[in-house]
């Protein structure tokens, strides 16, 4: 469980960063 709590937020953070990057590029 500890492994997931450490790994998941970082993974989600990367997705959010990528999405924000594409949004800023489009606009």
DARAKA-V413501 format. One line per field, one symbol per residue. ss: DSSP state (H for helix, E for strand, - for the rest). burial: b if it has 16 or more other C-alpha atoms within 10 Angstrom, else e. Layout:
# DARAKA-V413501
ss = ???
burial = ???
This chain:
# DARAKA-V413501
ss = -HHHHHHHHHHHHHHHHHHHHHHHHH-
burial = eeeeeeeeeeeeeeeeeeeeeeeeeee
